[in-house]
């Protein structure tokens, strides 16, 4: 709706100059709509993202003021009476506005932003999370001080007020790990580990994405980020370390019969090679297929039968010949994995 309105106003503004201010306002308001929500750099919930937001606002305001000042200067020069401007005054303007002024501004900018470039300190007892970017999903492992590993996928939970050290890797192609409201983006390069140190400041549910083109489903490679109160996070981590809920029934048997346990681990039910996402507590997640679909029995069943419909290029094999009733039963089983 907004795009159609903008197109209409632009066409009218071309023919009627009086509509130009209205068109500028409409475009500005539409653009501001992207400055909020779970995936906006202006809806911050982390120390680094908040510093970046403040710096951006300062630089935008400074840029606007400089532009206004230069506009005034141009108007003043054009309207100056003959003889008022001479070589001496022109050289003075060039000296102050072309050399001294920019040098002072850039020095102030450098000095004020250098502290923002400093990485948060990491202690041995800080939380460490290893994230593997894959085509096209995210493997997440919580590396606990007692050497225990808690594995999940396509969802990251972090405590607010605590330092978190992300270790970022990729086994296939270059991905880029980005949680806009928390911190800047960091590339995930095959054969190399990069680190990102963050500290969340506000509880809530947010969204992370891959910011580097990695294949057909690059735009459908997201993940949910839940920032929690420390006590709630500690309890969640204890629960996440436990095996899946004991579930007996036809869904569990069909999951094995169709070979799903060959790629997916369900701790307490099935142990598999780490080819696909860990599904141990799948029913507690907020979304399906790396943030692509809402989690429901119908969505899961459709994804099982034809994953490429939702995620082109996904390596998960299709089960198009699977009866819809079997897919529904398997989906119901997965929903019970709490």
N, C-alpha and C positions, 0 to 999 in steps of 0.2 A: 504494500500500500504506500509506504513512504517513498519507494523508488519511483512509482508511477507519478506521485505528486511532484517530486523533484524534477522529473523529466518534463512534466507539463509546465512547471514554473520556468524552467530554463528556456523552453521554446517560446513562451510568452515574453520572457525578459529580453530575448533577442529582438523581438518586434516592438516591445514597449519598454523603454528605459526606466519608466516609473516603477516597474515591477522588480527591478534589479535588487533593491534593498530587501524586499520580501523574499526573493530567491536566496540571497545570501543567508538570511536568518533561518530559512527552512533547511538549507544544507547544513548549517552549523548545528541546529538542534538535532538533526538526524545523526550527525557524526557523534554528538555527545551521548547518544543512546548506546554507543559501544564503550563508554567509559565507566560502565558499572556491570555488576553481575559476577558469576563465579569464575569467569575467565577474562578478567580485566586487570591490567597493570595498575589501574587506579583504585580497584577494590582490594587494597592490600591487607595482608594478615601476617606479614613477616618483616623482620628488621631491615633486610637488604632492599626489599621491594618498596618499603616506606621511604627509605633514604632516596631511592631512585625517583619515586613519585615527587618528593619535595624538590629534588634537583631539577626535574623536568618542568615543574611549575615555575620555578625561579627563572629558568632559562627561557621559557615561553614568554613570561612577563617582561624579562629584559629584552628579548627580541622584538616584542611589540613596541616597547618604549623607544628602542633604537630606531625602529622603522618609522614611528611617528616623528621622532626627532629629525631623521634624515628627510622625511617628507616636508616638514616645516622648513628645513634648511633650503631645499630645492625651491619651494614656493618663494621664500624670502629672496633667494638669489635671482630668480626670474623676474620678480617684481621690483628689484632694486633699481633706482634711477641711474642713468648713464653716468659713468665717472666715479660712482661710489665704490665699485669693486676694482682693485688694482692688483698688480703682481705681488706686492708685499703682503696685503691682507689674504690673498689666495694662498701664498706659501705658508702663512700662519695657520690657516684652516687645515691645510694638508698635514702640517706638522702635528697639530693637536688631535685632529679627527682621524688621520691616516696612520699615525705612528705612536704617539704617546698614549692616546685614549685606548686603542686596541691592546697595546702592551700592558697597560694597567688592568684592563678588564680580563685579559687572558691570565695574568698573574694571579688576580683575585680568584678566578675560577679554578685554576690549578691548585692553589693553596687550600681552598675550601673543599675541593673534591678528593684530594689525596687521602684523607682519613676514610672516605667511603670505599676506597679500593682495598682496604686492609681486610683480609679474611678473618672471620671470627675464630678465636682460639678453640682448639679441640683438646679435651682431656680424655684420659683413658676410660673414664666411666661414662662418657657421653654415648648416646644412642648411635649405633652404626647400622645403616640400611644399605644393602647392595641391590642395585636395580640393573637388570639386563634388558636392553631394548631389542626386541625381536620382530620379525615380520609376521603378524602386525599386532603384537601384544607386549605386555610388560611383566617380567618375572621379578618378584620382590622377595627379598630375604632379610629378616631381622637377625643381625649377628649379635647375640647376647654375650655378656662378659664371661659366663660360665661355659662358653664354646657351643652352647645350644643354638640351633638355627630354626627360626620360625618362618615358614615359606607360605607365600600367598601370591596373588597375581592381579594385575589391573586395578589395584586399590592400594593406597598408601595412607596409613594412619600415623599421626605424629602428635606428641604432647606439646602443649603451648608452654612457653617459658623455658624450655630445655634446648640445648644445642643438639642438632642432628647432623651427622656426617654421612652424606650420600656417596657411595662408591659406584661409579657409573661405567658400565661396559656394554659391549655389543658382540654377539657371535657371528653376525652376518654382514650387515651394511652399516653405514653411518646413520645414526639417529641423533636427535637432539632433545635432551630432557629439559622441559620448561614448565614450571608452575608460575604463571604470570603474577599472581598475587603474593607469592612467597619470595622469589629470588629470580635472578637472571638465568638465561639458558646456558647449558653446557653440553657440548657434543659428546656422543658416545661412539668411540672409534674402535673397530675391531683390532684386537691385539694390544689394546692400551686401556688403562684405568684412569679415569678423571674423577676429581672429587668436587663436591659442592657442599658447603657448610651453611646451615640455615638455622633460624630460630623463629618459630611461629609466635605471634603475639595475641591472636584472637581466635577463639573457637568457631567452628563452622564447617560447612561442606563446600569444597571448591573443585576446580578442574585443572588437570595438567594435560599437556599435549606433546606430541613430537613436532619439533620445529624445523626438521630437516627432511626434505623429500627422500623417502625410503622405499617407494614402490607404489603399486596401484592403490593400496588402502592407507596411504600415508595420512590422508585427511580424516580417516576413521580409526586413528590410533591415539586414543585418549585414555585417561585414567581418573578415577575419583580420588580426591584428597580430603581427608577428614582430620581437622585439627581438634584435638580433644583436651579436656582438663586432665592434668597429670594423673590423678587418681583413677579416672575413668579409663585412661589409656593403659595404665598398669594392669587393670583388671582385664581389659580387652586382650592384652598381650598374653596374659596367663591363659585365658580361654582359647586364644588362637593356637597356643602350643599344644593343646589337647587334641586327641584324634577326633574325627568326625562323629556326630551323633550316631548311635547305633540304629540303623535302619534296615529292616528286613522286609522283603517283598519282591514282587515281580520286577520292579524298576532296577533294583540292584543286580538281579540276575541278568536282565536284558543288557545292562551296561557292560557286563562281562561277556555275554554271548556275542555282542556285536564288536567286541575288541576295543571298546573305548578305554579300558584299563591298560591297554598297551601304550598309550600316550599320556594319560592323565592319572596323576596320583590322587588318591583319596585316603589320607592317613587313617588307619584303623579299618579300612575296607580293602583298598588295593594299593600296591606299590608298583610304580612304573618308572621307566626311564624318563628323564625330564624333557620330553619332546614338546608336550603341550602344557598349558597352564595347570597349576595345582588347584584341585577342586575341593579340597578338604572342607572348607566352610563356605562353599559357593553360595548357599542359600542366604547367607548374611550380607552378601554384596549388594551394592546399589545399582549396578548396571551389568549388562552382558556384552561380550565381544569387544572388550577394551573401550567402554564408554559409548558404544555405538547404539545399543538398544536398551529399552527399559526391561528390567528383569521380570519375567512372567513365564508361566508354563507354555503359553502359545508361542512366545518369542523364542524360547529355548528350543522347543520342538521344531520350529521352522528353521532355526539355525543349524540344528543337528542334520536335518535332511538336505539342506542346501546352504552351506556357510558362505559361498561366493555371492549369493544374492545380497547379503549385508556387507561382506568384506571381500571384494574382488582381489584375487591374488593370494588369498589366505591358503596356508599349507594344509589346513585341516581337510581331510577327504570328505566328500559328500556321500550321504546315505539316501539317495533319491529313491531307491527301491524299498527302503524301510517303510512298512505300513505306518500310517499316521497315528494309529492307536499305540504302536510300540514307542514312537517318538514322544507321545504325550506321557506315557508311563515313565520313560527315562527322565523326561523333564521334571515330572513330579518328584521323582527320587532325588534329583539334583537340588530341587527347591527345599527338600527336607534336610539337606546337609548344613546344619547350623553350627 
